[in-house]
Amino acid sequence: MLTAKKATKRLVSTASPAKALSILLIEDNPAHAELVQRSLQDHRVNNNVYHVGDGKAALAYLFRQGSYADAKRSPRPHVILLDLRLPKIGGLEVLRQIKTSEDLRHIPVVILTTSAADQDVTKAYEQKANAYVVKPLDFADFKKLMDELGYFWLDWNQTSLAERAA
């Protein structure tokens, strides 16, 4: 099992920020966060990963409040990877606030969780999640999943010019 540094925000970059795509990872488990960051760091699509460890910090980041008020330090993500089981504010509430915000609702939100419960899947899609993915337990499978997610959401998926400029 990997150990991870406990941080409220960590940048993992494989490219210059001007050309990179931004990913917001909302994950409270440091080991899971480290796996996601390492997998995306190895990805061929240039990306910057911004990590927050709870729902309250996620909303502060997305609504640019407090220490996240500077748009240069907390850019709008091109995709959000959201865990459901978060401290302070749960993942479904974070999702609801994203999808009811004029400024944020266009951002794809991928639920990335250990829960395969039908109730969780249903609630996530009712709140307008763009995808629901259960984290595999095997590292090789997890790495493959992150590669495929990265290629789809960061390379193959098309967004409008207005969204890319945001």
KEZAKE-384828 format. One record per atom (N, C-alpha, C): residue in one letter; x, y, z. Coordinates in steps of 0.2 Angstrom, whole numbers. Example, Ala and Ser with C-alpha at 12.3 -4.5 7.8 and 13.67 -1.06 7.14 Angstrom:
2
<code=A, u=66, v=-28, w=39> $
<code=A, u=62, v=-22, w=39> $
<code=A, u=66, v=-16, w=39> $
<code=S, u=64, v=-11, w=35> $
<code=S, u=68, v=-5, w=36> $
<code=S, u=64, v=0, w=39> $
This chain:
166
<code=M, u=4, v=-6, w=0> $
<code=M, u=0, v=0, w=0> $
<code=M, u=4, v=6, w=0> $
<code=L, u=3, v=11, w=-4> $
<code=L, u=6, v=17, w=-4> $
<code=L, u=5, v=22, w=1> $
<code=T, u=10, v=25, w=3> $
<code=T, u=8, v=31, w=8> $
<code=T, u=8, v=37, w=5> $
<code=A, u=4, v=42, w=7> $
<code=A, u=4, v=48, w=4> $
<code=A, u=5, v=54, w=9> $
<code=K, u=7, v=60, w=6> $
<code=K, u=8, v=65, w=10> $
<code=K, u=1, v=68, w=11> $
<code=K, u=-1, v=70, w=18> $
<code=K, u=-7, v=73, w=19> $
<code=K, u=-7, v=81, w=17> $
<code=A, u=-11, v=83, w=12> $
<code=A, u=-11, v=90, w=10> $
<code=A, u=-18, v=92, w=8> $
<code=T, u=-19, v=98, w=8> $
<code=T, u=-26, v=100, w=6> $
<code=T, u=-26, v=102, w=-1> $
<code=K, u=-20, v=103, w=-4> $
<code=K, u=-19, v=105, w=-11> $
<code=K, u=-12, v=102, w=-13> $
<code=R, u=-12, v=99, w=-19> $
<code=R, u=-5, v=96, w=-21> $
<code=R, u=-6, v=97, w=-29> $
<code=L, u=-1, v=100, w=-32> $
<code=L, u=0, v=100, w=-39> $
<code=L, u=4, v=95, w=-42> $
<code=V, u=2, v=91, w=-46> $
<code=V, u=6, v=86, w=-50> $
<code=V, u=6, v=88, w=-57> $
<code=S, u=11, v=90, w=-60> $
<code=S, u=11, v=93, w=-67> $
<code=S, u=15, v=89, w=-71> $
<code=T, u=13, v=88, w=-78> $
<code=T, u=17, v=85, w=-83> $
<code=T, u=18, v=90, w=-88> $
<code=A, u=16, v=96, w=-88> $
<code=A, u=17, v=101, w=-93> $
<code=A, u=17, v=108, w=-90> $
<code=S, u=18, v=112, w=-95> $
<code=S, u=18, v=119, w=-92> $
<code=S, u=10, v=121, w=-91> $
<code=P, u=9, v=125, w=-86> $
<code=P, u=2, v=126, w=-84> $
<code=P, u=-2, v=129, w=-90> $
<code=A, u=1, v=133, w=-94> $
<code=A, u=-3, v=136, w=-100> $
<code=A, u=-6, v=131, w=-105> $
<code=K, u=-2, v=126, w=-106> $
<code=K, u=-5, v=121, w=-110> $
<code=K, u=-8, v=115, w=-107> $
<code=A, u=-8, v=114, w=-101> $
<code=A, u=-10, v=109, w=-97> $
<code=A, u=-18, v=109, w=-96> $
<code=L, u=-21, v=103, w=-95> $
<code=L, u=-28, v=103, w=-93> $
<code=L, u=-28, v=102, w=-86> $
<code=S, u=-33, v=105, w=-83> $
<code=S, u=-34, v=105, w=-75> $
<code=S, u=-39, v=100, w=-73> $
<code=I, u=-37, v=96, w=-68> $
<code=I, u=-41, v=91, w=-65> $
<code=I, u=-41, v=92, w=-58> $
<code=L, u=-48, v=93, w=-55> $
<code=L, u=-48, v=93, w=-48> $
<code=L, u=-50, v=86, w=-45> $
<code=L, u=-46, v=84, w=-41> $
<code=L, u=-47, v=78, w=-37> $
<code=L, u=-49, v=79, w=-30> $
<code=I, u=-55, v=77, w=-29> $
<code=I, u=-58, v=78, w=-22> $
<code=I, u=-59, v=71, w=-19> $
<code=E, u=-54, v=70, w=-14> $
<code=E, u=-53, v=63, w=-12> $
<code=E, u=-50, v=64, w=-5> $
<code=D, u=-53, v=60, w=0> $
<code=D, u=-50, v=61, w=7> $
<code=D, u=-45, v=56, w=9> $
<code=N, u=-45, v=50, w=5> $
<code=N, u=-40, v=45, w=7> $
<code=N, u=-33, v=46, w=4> $
<code=P, u=-28, v=48, w=8> $
<code=P, u=-22, v=50, w=5> $
<code=P, u=-19, v=45, w=0> $
<code=A, u=-20, v=38, w=2> $
<code=A, u=-17, v=33, w=-3> $
<code=A, u=-20, v=33, w=-9> $
<code=H, u=-27, v=33, w=-9> $
<code=H, u=-31, v=34, w=-16> $
<code=H, u=-29, v=40, w=-20> $
<code=A, u=-28, v=46, w=-16> $
<code=A, u=-26, v=52, w=-20> $
<code=A, u=-19, v=51, w=-23> $
<code=E, u=-15, v=48, w=-19> $
<code=E, u=-8, v=47, w=-22> $
<code=E, u=-8, v=42, w=-28> $
<code=L, u=-12, v=37, w=-28> $
<code=L, u=-13, v=33, w=-34> $
<code=L, u=-16, v=36, w=-40> $
<code=V, u=-21, v=40, w=-39> $
<code=V, u=-24, v=44, w=-44> $
<code=V, u=-19, v=49, w=-47> $
<code=Q, u=-15, v=53, w=-43> $
<code=Q, u=-10, v=58, w=-45> $
<code=Q, u=-5, v=54, w=-49> $
<code=R, u=-2, v=49, w=-46> $
<code=R, u=3, v=45, w=-50> $
<code=R, u=1, v=43, w=-57> $
<code=S, u=-5, v=40, w=-57> $
<code=S, u=-7, v=37, w=-63> $
<code=S, u=-8, v=43, w=-68> $
<code=L, u=-11, v=48, w=-66> $
<code=L, u=-12, v=54, w=-71> $
<code=L, u=-5, v=58, w=-73> $
<code=Q, u=-1, v=57, w=-68> $
<code=Q, u=6, v=60, w=-70> $
<code=Q, u=9, v=57, w=-75> $
<code=D, u=8, v=50, w=-76> $
<code=D, u=11, v=46, w=-81> $
<code=D, u=8, v=47, w=-88> $
<code=H, u=2, v=50, w=-87> $
<code=H, u=-3, v=50, w=-93> $
<code=H, u=1, v=54, w=-99> $
<code=R, u=-1, v=53, w=-105> $
<code=R, u=2, v=56, w=-111> $
<code=R, u=-1, v=63, w=-112> $
<code=V, u=-7, v=64, w=-109> $
<code=V, u=-11, v=70, w=-110> $
<code=V, u=-8, v=75, w=-104> $
<code=N, u=-6, v=81, w=-106> $
<code=N, u=-3, v=86, w=-101> $
<code=N, u=-9, v=88, w=-96> $
<code=N, u=-7, v=87, w=-90> $
<code=N, u=-12, v=89, w=-85> $
<code=N, u=-9, v=92, w=-79> $
<code=N, u=-13, v=95, w=-75> $
<code=N, u=-11, v=98, w=-68> $
<code=N, u=-17, v=95, w=-64> $
<code=V, u=-15, v=92, w=-58> $
<code=V, u=-20, v=89, w=-54> $
<code=V, u=-20, v=93, w=-47> $
<code=Y, u=-26, v=96, w=-46> $
<code=Y, u=-26, v=99, w=-39> $
<code=Y, u=-30, v=95, w=-35> $
<code=H, u=-28, v=94, w=-29> $
<code=H, u=-31, v=89, w=-24> $
<code=H, u=-34, v=93, w=-18> $
<code=V, u=-40, v=91, w=-16> $
<code=V, u=-42, v=94, w=-10> $
<code=V, u=-45, v=88, w=-6> $
<code=G, u=-45, v=88, w=1> $
<code=G, u=-46, v=82, w=4> $
<code=G, u=-53, v=81, w=8> $
<code=D, u=-58, v=86, w=7> $
<code=D, u=-64, v=86, w=10> $
<code=D, u=-69, v=90, w=6> $
<code=G, u=-76, v=89, w=7> $
<code=G, u=-81, v=93, w=3> $
<code=G, u=-81, v=100, w=4> $
<code=K, u=-79, v=102, w=10> $
<code=K, u=-79, v=109, w=12> $
<code=K, u=-74, v=113, w=8> $
<code=A, u=-68, v=110, w=7> $
<code=A, u=-62, v=113, w=4> $
<code=A, u=-64, v=112, w=-4> $
<code=A, u=-67, v=107, w=-6> $
<code=A, u=-69, v=107, w=-13> $
<code=A, u=-73, v=113, w=-15> $
<code=L, u=-78, v=114, w=-11> $
<code=L, u=-83, v=120, w=-13> $
<code=L, u=-79, v=126, w=-12> $
<code=A, u=-75, v=127, w=-8> $
<code=A, u=-71, v=133, w=-7> $
<code=A, u=-67, v=134, w=-13> $
<code=Y, u=-64, v=129, w=-16> $
<code=Y, u=-60, v=129, w=-22> $
<code=Y, u=-64, v=131, w=-28> $
<code=L, u=-69, v=127, w=-29> $
<code=L, u=-74, v=128, w=-35> $
<code=L, u=-77, v=135, w=-35> $
<code=F, u=-79, v=138, w=-29> $
<code=F, u=-82, v=144, w=-28> $
<code=F, u=-77, v=150, w=-27> $
<code=R, u=-71, v=148, w=-27> $
<code=R, u=-65, v=153, w=-26> $
<code=R, u=-66, v=157, w=-20> $
<code=Q, u=-66, v=153, w=-14> $
<code=Q, u=-67, v=157, w=-8> $
<code=Q, u=-61, v=155, w=-3> $
<code=G, u=-60, v=160, w=1> $
<code=G, u=-54, v=159, w=6> $
<code=G, u=-47, v=159, w=3> $
<code=S, u=-44, v=153, w=5> $
<code=S, u=-37, v=153, w=2> $
<code=S, u=-37, v=151, w=-6> $
<code=Y, u=-43, v=149, w=-8> $
<code=Y, u=-43, v=148, w=-16> $
<code=Y, u=-46, v=153, w=-20> $
<code=A, u=-46, v=159, w=-17> $
<code=A, u=-49, v=165, w=-20> $
<code=A, u=-45, v=167, w=-27> $
<code=D, u=-39, v=166, w=-27> $
<code=D, u=-35, v=168, w=-33> $
<code=D, u=-36, v=163, w=-38> $
<code=A, u=-39, v=165, w=-44> $
<code=A, u=-40, v=161, w=-49> $
<code=A, u=-34, v=157, w=-53> $
<code=K, u=-28, v=161, w=-52> $
<code=K, u=-22, v=158, w=-55> $
<code=K, u=-20, v=152, w=-51> $
<code=R, u=-21, v=152, w=-44> $
<code=R, u=-19, v=146, w=-40> $
<code=R, u=-24, v=141, w=-40> $
<code=S, u=-30, v=142, w=-42> $
<code=S, u=-36, v=138, w=-41> $
<code=S, u=-40, v=138, w=-48> $
<code=P, u=-37, v=136, w=-53> $
<code=P, u=-40, v=137, w=-60> $
<code=P, u=-46, v=132, w=-60> $
<code=R, u=-51, v=134, w=-65> $
<code=R, u=-57, v=130, w=-66> $
<code=R, u=-54, v=123, w=-69> $
<code=P, u=-57, v=118, w=-66> $
<code=P, u=-55, v=111, w=-69> $
<code=P, u=-58, v=110, w=-75> $
<code=H, u=-55, v=106, w=-79> $
<code=H, u=-58, v=103, w=-85> $
<code=H, u=-62, v=97, w=-84> $
<code=V, u=-61, v=94, w=-78> $
<code=V, u=-64, v=88, w=-76> $
<code=V, u=-63, v=87, w=-68> $
<code=I, u=-68, v=85, w=-65> $
<code=I, u=-68, v=84, w=-58> $
<code=I, u=-69, v=77, w=-56> $
<code=L, u=-64, v=74, w=-52> $
<code=L, u=-65, v=67, w=-50> $
<code=L, u=-67, v=67, w=-43> $
<code=L, u=-73, v=65, w=-41> $
<code=L, u=-76, v=66, w=-35> $
<code=L, u=-77, v=59, w=-31> $
<code=D, u=-75, v=59, w=-25> $
<code=D, u=-76, v=53, w=-21> $
<code=D, u=-83, v=55, w=-17> $
<code=L, u=-87, v=50, w=-16> $
<code=L, u=-93, v=51, w=-12> $
<code=L, u=-93, v=52, w=-5> $
<code=R, u=-88, v=48, w=-2> $
<code=R, u=-88, v=48, w=6> $
<code=R, u=-82, v=53, w=8> $
<code=L, u=-85, v=59, w=9> $
<code=L, u=-80, v=64, w=11> $
<code=L, u=-82, v=67, w=18> $
<code=P, u=-77, v=69, w=21> $
<code=P, u=-78, v=73, w=28> $
<code=P, u=-81, v=80, w=26> $
<code=K, u=-84, v=83, w=31> $
<code=K, u=-86, v=89, w=32> $
<code=K, u=-93, v=90, w=27> $
<code=I, u=-92, v=89, w=21> $
<code=I, u=-98, v=90, w=16> $
<code=I, u=-97, v=84, w=12> $
<code=G, u=-103, v=80, w=11> $
<code=G, u=-102, v=73, w=7> $
<code=G, u=-102, v=75, w=0> $
<code=G, u=-100, v=70, w=-4> $
<code=G, u=-99, v=70, w=-11> $
<code=G, u=-105, v=72, w=-15> $
<code=L, u=-111, v=69, w=-13> $
<code=L, u=-117, v=70, w=-16> $
<code=L, u=-119, v=77, w=-15> $
<code=E, u=-118, v=80, w=-10> $
<code=E, u=-119, v=88, w=-9> $
<code=E, u=-115, v=92, w=-13> $
<code=V, u=-108, v=90, w=-13> $
<code=V, u=-104, v=94, w=-17> $
<code=V, u=-106, v=93, w=-25> $
<code=L, u=-108, v=87, w=-27> $
<code=L, u=-110, v=86, w=-34> $
<code=L, u=-117, v=91, w=-35> $
<code=R, u=-121, v=91, w=-30> $
<code=R, u=-127, v=95, w=-31> $
<code=R, u=-126, v=102, w=-32> $
<code=Q, u=-121, v=105, w=-28> $
<code=Q, u=-119, v=112, w=-28> $
<code=Q, u=-116, v=113, w=-35> $
<code=I, u=-112, v=109, w=-37> $
<code=I, u=-108, v=110, w=-44> $
<code=I, u=-113, v=110, w=-49> $
<code=K, u=-118, v=105, w=-49> $
<code=K, u=-123, v=105, w=-55> $
<code=K, u=-128, v=110, w=-55> $
<code=T, u=-129, v=114, w=-49> $
<code=T, u=-134, v=119, w=-49> $
<code=T, u=-131, v=126, w=-50> $
<code=S, u=-125, v=126, w=-50> $
<code=S, u=-121, v=132, w=-51> $
<code=S, u=-120, v=134, w=-59> $
<code=E, u=-123, v=140, w=-61> $
<code=E, u=-122, v=142, w=-68> $
<code=E, u=-115, v=142, w=-70> $
<code=D, u=-110, v=144, w=-65> $
<code=D, u=-103, v=144, w=-67> $
<code=D, u=-100, v=137, w=-68> $
<code=L, u=-102, v=132, w=-64> $
<code=L, u=-99, v=126, w=-64> $
<code=L, u=-102, v=120, w=-67> $
<code=R, u=-109, v=120, w=-68> $
<code=R, u=-112, v=115, w=-70> $
<code=R, u=-110, v=111, w=-77> $
<code=H, u=-106, v=115, w=-81> $
<code=H, u=-104, v=112, w=-87> $
<code=H, u=-98, v=108, w=-86> $
<code=I, u=-95, v=108, w=-80> $
<code=I, u=-89, v=104, w=-79> $
<code=I, u=-90, v=97, w=-78> $
<code=P, u=-87, v=92, w=-82> $
<code=P, u=-89, v=85, w=-81> $
<code=P, u=-87, v=83, w=-74> $
<code=V, u=-91, v=79, w=-71> $
<code=V, u=-90, v=77, w=-64> $
<code=V, u=-90, v=69, w=-64> $
<code=V, u=-84, v=66, w=-63> $
<code=V, u=-84, v=59, w=-63> $
<code=V, u=-84, v=56, w=-56> $
<code=I, u=-89, v=52, w=-54> $
<code=I, u=-88, v=50, w=-47> $
<code=I, u=-83, v=44, w=-47> $
<code=L, u=-78, v=44, w=-43> $
<code=L, u=-73, v=39, w=-42> $
<code=L, u=-73, v=37, w=-35> $
<code=T, u=-76, v=31, w=-34> $
<code=T, u=-78, v=29, w=-27> $
<code=T, u=-77, v=21, w=-26> $
<code=T, u=-77, v=19, w=-20> $
<code=T, u=-76, v=12, w=-19> $
<code=T, u=-83, v=9, w=-18> $
<code=S, u=-88, v=13, w=-18> $
<code=S, u=-95, v=11, w=-17> $
<code=S, u=-98, v=8, w=-24> $
<code=A, u=-101, v=2, w=-24> $
<code=A, u=-104, v=0, w=-30> $
<code=A, u=-112, v=-1, w=-28> $
<code=A, u=-114, v=2, w=-23> $
<code=A, u=-121, v=2, w=-20> $
<code=A, u=-125, v=5, w=-26> $
<code=D, u=-131, v=1, w=-28> $
<code=D, u=-135, v=4, w=-32> $
<code=D, u=-138, v=11, w=-30> $
<code=Q, u=-140, v=11, w=-24> $
<code=Q, u=-142, v=18, w=-21> $
<code=Q, u=-138, v=24, w=-22> $
<code=D, u=-131, v=22, w=-21> $
<code=D, u=-126, v=28, w=-23> $
<code=D, u=-126, v=30, w=-30> $
<code=V, u=-126, v=24, w=-34> $
<code=V, u=-126, v=26, w=-42> $
<code=V, u=-132, v=30, w=-44> $
<code=T, u=-138, v=28, w=-41> $
<code=T, u=-144, v=31, w=-43> $
<code=T, u=-144, v=38, w=-41> $
<code=K, u=-142, v=39, w=-35> $
<code=K, u=-142, v=46, w=-32> $
<code=K, u=-137, v=51, w=-36> $
<code=A, u=-131, v=48, w=-37> $
<code=A, u=-126, v=52, w=-41> $
<code=A, u=-129, v=54, w=-48> $
<code=Y, u=-132, v=49, w=-52> $
<code=Y, u=-135, v=51, w=-58> $
<code=Y, u=-141, v=56, w=-57> $
<code=E, u=-145, v=55, w=-52> $
<code=E, u=-150, v=60, w=-51> $
<code=E, u=-147, v=67, w=-50> $
<code=Q, u=-141, v=67, w=-47> $
<code=Q, u=-138, v=74, w=-46> $
<code=Q, u=-134, v=76, w=-52> $
<code=K, u=-135, v=73, w=-58> $
<code=K, u=-132, v=74, w=-64> $
<code=K, u=-124, v=73, w=-65> $
<code=A, u=-122, v=68, w=-61> $
<code=A, u=-115, v=65, w=-62> $
<code=A, u=-114, v=63, w=-70> $
<code=N, u=-108, v=65, w=-72> $
<code=N, u=-107, v=63, w=-79> $
<code=N, u=-105, v=56, w=-80> $
<code=A, u=-102, v=53, w=-75> $
<code=A, u=-100, v=46, w=-75> $
<code=A, u=-99, v=43, w=-68> $
<code=Y, u=-100, v=37, w=-67> $
<code=Y, u=-99, v=34, w=-60> $
<code=Y, u=-94, v=28, w=-61> $
<code=V, u=-89, v=28, w=-58> $
<code=V, u=-84, v=23, w=-58> $
<code=V, u=-82, v=20, w=-51> $
<code=V, u=-82, v=14, w=-51> $
<code=V, u=-80, v=11, w=-45> $
<code=V, u=-72, v=9, w=-45> $
<code=K, u=-69, v=11, w=-40> $
<code=K, u=-61, v=10, w=-40> $
<code=K, u=-60, v=3, w=-39> $
<code=P, u=-56, v=0, w=-44> $
<code=P, u=-54, v=-7, w=-43> $
<code=P, u=-49, v=-8, w=-37> $
<code=L, u=-49, v=-14, w=-34> $
<code=L, u=-44, v=-15, w=-28> $
<code=L, u=-37, v=-16, w=-31> $
<code=D, u=-36, v=-19, w=-37> $
<code=D, u=-30, v=-21, w=-39> $
<code=D, u=-26, v=-15, w=-42> $
<code=F, u=-20, v=-14, w=-41> $
<code=F, u=-16, v=-8, w=-43> $
<code=F, u=-16, v=-8, w=-51> $
<code=A, u=-14, v=-14, w=-54> $
<code=A, u=-14, v=-14, w=-61> $
<code=A, u=-21, v=-12, w=-64> $
<code=D, u=-26, v=-14, w=-62> $
<code=D, u=-33, v=-12, w=-64> $
<code=D, u=-34, v=-5, w=-63> $
<code=F, u=-32, v=-3, w=-57> $
<code=F, u=-33, v=5, w=-56> $
<code=F, u=-29, v=9, w=-60> $
<code=K, u=-23, v=7, w=-62> $
<code=K, u=-19, v=11, w=-66> $
<code=K, u=-22, v=11, w=-73> $
<code=K, u=-24, v=5, w=-76> $
<code=K, u=-28, v=5, w=-82> $
<code=K, u=-34, v=9, w=-82> $
<code=L, u=-38, v=9, w=-77> $
<code=L, u=-44, v=13, w=-76> $
<code=L, u=-42, v=21, w=-77> $
<code=M, u=-37, v=23, w=-73> $
<code=M, u=-35, v=30, w=-74> $
<code=M, u=-33, v=32, w=-81> $
<code=D, u=-29, v=27, w=-84> $
<code=D, u=-27, v=29, w=-91> $
<code=D, u=-33, v=30, w=-95> $
<code=E, u=-38, v=25, w=-95> $
<code=E, u=-44, v=26, w=-99> $
<code=E, u=-48, v=32, w=-98> $
<code=L, u=-49, v=33, w=-91> $
<code=L, u=-52, v=39, w=-89> $
<code=L, u=-49, v=45, w=-92> $
<code=G, u=-42, v=46, w=-91> $
<code=G, u=-38, v=51, w=-93> $
<code=G, u=-39, v=52, w=-101> $
<code=Y, u=-38, v=47, w=-104> $
<code=Y, u=-39, v=48, w=-112> $
<code=Y, u=-46, v=50, w=-114> $
<code=F, u=-51, v=47, w=-111> $
<code=F, u=-58, v=49, w=-113> $
<code=F, u=-59, v=57, w=-111> $
<code=W, u=-58, v=58, w=-104> $
<code=W, u=-61, v=65, w=-102> $
<code=W, u=-56, v=71, w=-104> $
<code=L, u=-49, v=69, w=-105> $
<code=L, u=-44, v=74, w=-106> $
<code=L, u=-42, v=75, w=-113> $
<code=D, u=-43, v=69, w=-117> $
<code=D, u=-41, v=69, w=-124> $
<code=D, u=-47, v=68, w=-129> $
<code=W, u=-51, v=63, w=-128> $
<code=W, u=-56, v=62, w=-133> $
<code=W, u=-62, v=66, w=-132> $
<code=N, u=-64, v=68, w=-126> $
<code=N, u=-70, v=71, w=-125> $
<code=N, u=-69, v=78, w=-127> $
<code=Q, u=-74, v=81, w=-131> $
<code=Q, u=-74, v=88, w=-134> $
<code=Q, u=-78, v=92, w=-130> $
<code=T, u=-75, v=98, w=-128> $
<code=T, u=-79, v=104, w=-125> $
<code=T, u=-79, v=110, w=-129> $
<code=S, u=-84, v=114, w=-128> $
<code=S, u=-85, v=120, w=-132> $
<code=S, u=-78, v=125, w=-131> $
<code=L, u=-77, v=129, w=-135> $
<code=L, u=-72, v=134, w=-135> $
<code=L, u=-73, v=138, w=-128> $
<code=A, u=-79, v=140, w=-127> $
<code=A, u=-80, v=144, w=-121> $
<code=A, u=-78, v=140, w=-114> $
<code=E, u=-79, v=134, w=-114> $
<code=E, u=-77, v=130, w=-108> $
<code=E, u=-70, v=129, w=-108> $
<code=R, u=-66, v=128, w=-114> $
<code=R, u=-59, v=128, w=-114> $
<code=R, u=-56, v=134, w=-112> $
<code=A, u=-59, v=140, w=-113> $
<code=A, u=-56, v=146, w=-111> $
<code=A, u=-57, v=148, w=-104> $
<code=A, u=-61, v=145, w=-101> $
<code=A, u=-63, v=146, w=-94> $
<code=A, u=-57, v=144, w=-89> $
